[in-house]
Amino acid sequence: MPQINSDVSQHDKLVIYKNVAIKLVRGVLNKLFFGKSHGLLFIGKKVSITHKKNIFCGKNVKFEDYSEIQALSTNGIHLGDNVTIGRFTSIRPSSYYGVGKIGYGLEMGDNSSIGPLGYVGCAGKIKIGKNVMIGPRVSFFAENHNFNEKGISIKEQGVNNKGITVEDNCWIGSGVIILDGVTIGSGSVIGAGTLVTKDIAKNSVVYDKRDKVIKKR
């Protein structure tokens, strides 16, 4: 576990230790029902976790307050060591009620994190590499609705899934939206508010809403 900054007062350290201890107790009580969980697991208050047998965690995984992990999926939710799921973030591969197609799920590598208020729609496969920093309000949509047939409703035409991949050592800024079929190459930086609709080459810096590569690192 990371060391607390030496400038933090003793009182504030006690508050941190207390909060961590409570999260750890929740983790101990919940991990018994997971598919597999290595090491420590930290669960914040009012976290919603369903279909726990489909969740597989490494060491020191954190589900922050009010996050939602709905793990009904064909491949499960696989989280590496030191992964953090931020406050109010939702991971959703399938319908809450099990109707329609069951989604694929999510894989996240070691030392990666999703900031608060994120949305991970992993009906198609979403794979996030190691050391990936994902800011607040970032959304992933690994699914597209079919709409070519004008004679029937879009809802009746079903969906298609290509999946999303974010390779190692990327920084995804606040408010980014990543659509189905995209691969973001290793070492890339995606600026806040960018809509990503096509592949991004490794070590790219992208910070407008037209996927334009502004420069190389």
N, C-alpha and C positions, 0 to 999 in steps of 0.2 A: 504494500500500500504506500502511496506517496506520503512524504513527511509534511506536517503542518508547518506553515511559514513561521519562522522564529519571531516575527513581529506581532503575531497574534497573542492577545492577552490570555492569562490563565483562565479568567472567567469565560472568555469566548471559546477557549479550548474545551472547557467542561461542557458548554452547550453543544459543541460539535460532537464530542465523545458520546453524550447522551443521545443525540439524534441518530448517530451511527449505530449505537447499541440497540436502539429500538428497531431500526431497519434490519439489523442482523438477526434479531429474534424472529421477526416476520419471515426472513429468508429461511431460517432453520425449519420453521413450521411448514413452509410451502415446498421446499426442495424435495421433501419425501414423496411428493406427487409428480415431480418432473420426470421426463424420460431419462435424463441424466444431468447431474450438476456436480462439477468438481470444485472443491474449495469453497470459499465464502460466497454467499449470495445476500444482497441487500435489497430490501423491498420497502418503498416509502408508503405513506398513508394513502388509503383509498385507491390503491392500485387494483385494477381489474384484470385477472388472468384466468382464461378459460382453456380447456383442452390441454392441461398441463403436461400430459404424457407425451405431447408432441414438441416439448421444449427441451433443448439440450444446451447446457451452459458450461463454459469454462470457469476459471477462477475469477473471483472479485467482480462479478456481474452486478450491475445496479439498475433497478427499475425505480425511477424517481416518482415522487408523489403524483397521483392522479393519472399515471400512464395506463394504457390499455393494450393488453397483448391477447389477441384472439387467435389461438394457434391451430384451429381446425384447418389442416392442410395435408397435402399428399407427401411432402418431404419434410415438414416440420420447420421449427424456428431454431436455428443453430447460431449460438453466440459464443465468440471466442473469449479469451482471457481479457479482463479489464475493459469490458464493453459497458457503456452507459446508455440507457434509454431515458431521454429527458422528460421533464414534467409535461403532462397533458399530451404526450405523444401517443399515437394510435398505430398499432401494427395489425393489419387486417387482410388475410388472404382469402377469406370466404364469407358468405352470408352468415349473419349471427344465428340464423335458424336452420342452416344446413341445406337450404334449397339451392337448386342450380348446380353449376360445376364447382367442385371443390378446388380451391386454389393451390398453388405450388408451395410457397413459403419464402423464407428469408435466411440468408447466410451472412454473418458479419465476422470479419477477422479480428485478431487481437488488437487491443488498444484503440478501437474505433468507437465513436460516440455519435448519437443523434441528439441535437439540442431540443429545447422545449417546443411544444405545439407542432411537432412534426406529424406527417401522415405517410405511412408506408403501405401502399396498396399492392400487396404481393400475390395477387391472383396468378400472375406469371412469375417466373423465378427472378428474385432480386438477390444479387451477390455483391456485397460490399467488402472490399479488401481490408488489409491491415493499416493501422495508423491513419484512418480517414476521419477528418473532422467535419461534421455536418452541423451547420448553424441552426438557429431557431426558424420555425415555420417553413421548413423544407418539405416538399411533397414529392413522392414517387408514385407513378401510376403505370404499373406493368400490365396494362390491359387496354384494349381499344374496342369500342362498340362497332359492329358491322352496320352499315347504313345504305348499301347500294340498292337494295330493293325498295322502290317507292311505294309499291302496293301493300306492303305490310309495315307494321310499326317497327321502329328502331329497336325497341325493347324485345321484340320477338325474333330479331335477327341474330341474337347471340353476340359473342365477343371473340376476339383473337388475342393471343399472347405471344410476344417475342422475348420478353424479359429485359432486365436492366442490369448492367454491370458497372460498378465503380471500382477501378483498380486501386492498388496500394498508394498511400501517401498523397491523398487528395484533400483539398479544402473546398467544401461546398458552402457558399455564403448564405446569409439569411434570405429567406423568401424564394429560393430557387425552386423551380418546378422541372422535374425530369420525367419525360414521357417514355412510353414503351418503345423497345427496340434500340435504346441508346447504350453505347459503351463510352465511359469516360476514362481516358488513358491515365496511367500512373503519373503521379507528380503534378497533376493539373489543378488549377485554381479556377473556380466558377464564381464570379462576382454576384453580389446580392441582387436579387430580383430577376435573374436571368431565366429565360425559358429555354430549356435544352431539348431539341427535337431531333438532333442527329449526332453521330459519333464525334467525340472530341479526341484529337491525337494527344499522345502522352506529352507531359510538360508544357501544356498550353495554358494560357491565361485568357479567359473568356469573361467579358463583363458588359455585354449588351444583350438585347432581347432578340437578336437575329443569329445567334451562335457564331458570330464573327470572331475569328482568332485575332486578337489585337497584337499579340507579340508572343515570342517564345521565352521561356525562362532561361 
